[in-house]
C-alpha cells in the first residue's frame, strides 16, 4: 500500500495544533463580522476618546499630582489609566457577543462540528483582542493630540513603550475571559452587557487610574494598591515615563510590571478554565 493510496487515512493532528487552527478559524469569522458592522468598532472608539477629553479638560486643573495642579501634568498621569480602562471595558462587548451567539443558537452549530470545544471561546477572545489593539492605536493618537507626552517624569524608550502597551493588551485579554464567563452565564446579550459593566466601575475607579492613591483614606488606598487594575496602570506609568508613581509599601506598587503580568496570567488561567467548563455544560 503506497502513500498515495486513497485508502490511507492521514494521522489526525495533535490536539494542541487542532485547537489552534479551530481558534483561528473562529477568530477570523468574528473579525469578518466586525468589519461588516463598522459601528461596533466606531462606538468602541468614541467612548474612550470622550473619557480622554472630559477628564483632561474638565478635571485637569483641579487634580493634584505630587505637588502640582498643572493640567499638563494630569494629562500625562491620566493616560495610563484611560488606556487600562479602555481595554477592560472591552469585557462587556465580549460577554454580549458570546451571549448573542448562545441566544441565536450559533454555539449549538459549532458544537455539531468536529472542532475543539475551547476554540469557540478562544477565537472570540482573540478577535476582541485585535479590536482592542486597534482602539488603543486610535486612542494613543488622540492622546498625543490633546497633549500627552512620553518620558516627562523619567527617561523611556521605544522598547519600554511597546512593553507598556503589551501589558495593556494582556490585561484586556485576561478580562475578556471574565466577559466570556458572564456571557455564558446569562440568558440575553442585554444582561451580559449590564453584568459586564457593573463590576468594572468599582474595579477601575477604586484604583490609581484617575487619582493618586496616596490621597485616599488608608483602607481604600490598601484596596486600590492591591487591585490588579492598579498594577497595570502603575506599570504603564513606569514604562511610559509618566508622573504619578507615588511611594507605597504594597508589593504590586513596588514591582508593578511583574505584578501586572502575574495578575493577568492568573486571571486567564482561572477564568478560562471556568468559562470552558461552563461552555461544555451549557452546550451539553
N, C-alpha and C positions, 0 to 999 in steps of 0.2 A: 504494500500500500504506500503510495508516494505522498509527498507533502501537498501535491496539487489534487489529490483525490477528494471529490466533493463529500465523501463520507467522513472525512477527518473533521472533527469538531475542535475549533480553536479553544485553547485554555482560557477560562474566564479571567478577567483582570483582577489584580489584587484589590481587596475591599477598599483600601485607602485610595487607590487610583480611581476606582469606580465612583466612590463618594465625591472625590474632587471633580471628576467630569460631570457628574449629575448636578453638583452645586453650581458649576459654571454655566451649565445649560439653564438652570432656573434663574441665575443672576442675569444672564443675557435676556431672558424673557421679561424680567422685571424692568431692566434698563430700556428695552424697546417700548414697553408700556409707558414708562415715564416720559420718553421722548415724544410719544404721541399725545400726551396730556401735559403740555408745557406749563399750564397754570399751576400744576403741582410743584414744579421747581421754582416758578416765579414767586408764589406765595411763601415758599420756604426761604427765599432770599429776602423778601421785603421785610419780614418780621425782625430779623436781627439787625438789618440796616436801620429800622426805626428805633430799636433799642440803642444803637450807637449814637444816633443824632439826639435822642431825648436825654440820655444820661450825660452825654458830653456837653450839651449846651444848656440843659435845664439845671443839672446838679453840679456841673463843673466848677462853678465859682464858690460853692458852699461846702465842698468836701475838703477835709484836711488830710493830706497825705504827708506823714512826717511832720515837719514844721511849716509846710507850705499849703496855701489855698489857691495856688496858681492853677487856672483851668487847664493849661497845657500839661502840667504835671499829672492832673487827674486823668486826662485823656490817655496818657501813656500807662497809668496804673490800671485804667478801666479795661483796656482792650483784651488782656489775657482772660479776664472774667467773662467778657462778651463772647469771645471765641469758645470758651468752655461751655457757656450756657447754650450756645447755638448747637454744638454737637450733641449735647444731652437732650435738648428739646426734640431732636430727631426721633427720640424714643416713641413719642406719641404717633408719629407717622408710621413707624414700623409696626406698632401694635394695631393701628387701624387697618393697615394693608393686609396683615395676616387675618384679622377678624373678618375683613371683607371677603377674602378668599375662602374662608371657612363658611361664611354665610351663603356664598354663591355655589358652594359645592365643588370648587376647584380643587381643594385639598383631597377630596374623595377621588377625583380623576387622577391626581398624582399617585394616590395610594394604589390604584389599579395597575400602575406601570411598574416594570421591573427596575426600580431605582432605589438608592439608599434612602432610608427614612429621614435621616437628619439633613439630607441635601436640600429639601424644600425650605427649611428654616435658614440653613447656611447661605443658600443662594439669595434669599430675601435680604438677609443682613448685609451681605456683600454689596448688593445693589444699593441699599440705603447708605452704605459707607461711601460709595462712589458719588452719590448725590450730595452727601455731607461735605466731601472734599471739594466739589465744585462750589458749594455755598461758601466754604471757607476762603476760597480764592477770591470770590466777588467781595466778601466782607473785608478781606485784607486790603483790597484796592480802595474800598470806601473809607476804611480806617486811615489809610495814608492821606486821602484827600481831606479828611477833617482834622488832620494834624498829628496823627500817631507817628512816633519816631522810635526807631530801634536803637538800643545802646545809649540811652540817655542817662542811666544811673551807673552802668558798668559796661566795659567793653564786651562785644559779642562778635560772632562771625556767622558766615553762611551755614556752616555745619550745625551750629547751635540753634539757629533759626529753624532749619529743617527738622531738627530733633524736637523742638517745641511743637511744631505742627504735627509731627508724628505721634507725640504723646496725646495731643488733642484727638486725633483720629482713633487712637487706641481706646481712649475713654469713650468716644462716641460709639465705637463698635461694641464695647462692653455693655453700654446702656441699651443698645438696640436689642440685646438678648433679654433684658428686662422687659422691653416692649413686646418682644415675641411671646414671652410667657403671659403677659397681660392679654395680648390679642387672642391667645388660645384659651384663656380662662373666662372670657366674656362672650355674650351672645351677639352683640351688634358692633359695627365699626364706631358708632357714636359713643358707646360705652367704653370702647378701647381708647378713644381719643381723650375722654374725660379721665379715665383711670390712668392714662399715661402722663397726664399733666398735673394732677392734683398733688402727688407726692414730690414732683420735681421742684415746685416753688419753695418749700422749706429747704430742700437739699441745696438749691442754688443761692438762696438768699441768706441762709444761716451758714455763711462761708466768708472767705476773704475776697470774694469776687468783686464786690462793689464798694465795700468799706474796709478800712484797716481793722482786722480782728482784734488788735491791741486796744481799740477803743470800746470793745464790748464788755459787758459785765463778765466776771470770771467764769461762771458756769456756762454761759453762752459761748464765750471765747474757747473754752475747752472743747465744746461740741464742734465749733467751726474748725478748729485746728486739726481735729481727727477725722474730719469729713473727707472722704475720698475725692470729692469735687475740689476741695481747697488744695489738696496736694498737687493736682494737675495745674491749677491756677498758679500756685506758688512756683512750680517747676517752670512753667512758661515765662513767668516774670524773670526768673533767674536766667533762663536761656536767651530770652529776648533782650536782656539788659535793661529792663524797665524798673521804675521805682516801686516801692511798696513791700520790700522784704523786711517786715518787722521782726524783731527778735522774739524767739519763742523757745521754750524748753521741750515742746512736743516733738517727738521724733519725725513725724511726717513733714513738719515745717523746717527741720534742720537738714533733712535728706529728701527733698521733695521729688527729685527725679526718680530715685529708687522707689519711694512710696507710691508715686503715680503708676509706675509700671506694675508693682506688686498688687496694688488695689485693682487695677484694670484686669490683670490676668486672673485674679481671684474671682472677680465678678463674672468674667467669661466662663470660667470653669464651673461655678455654681449654677448660674442661670442658664447656660447652655444645656447642662445636664438636666435641670428641671424642665426646660422648655421641650427638649427632645422626648423626655418621659411623658410630658403632658400631651404632646403631639401623637405619640403612639397610642395612648389611652383614648384620646379624643377621636381617633380615626379607626379604632379597633372595632 
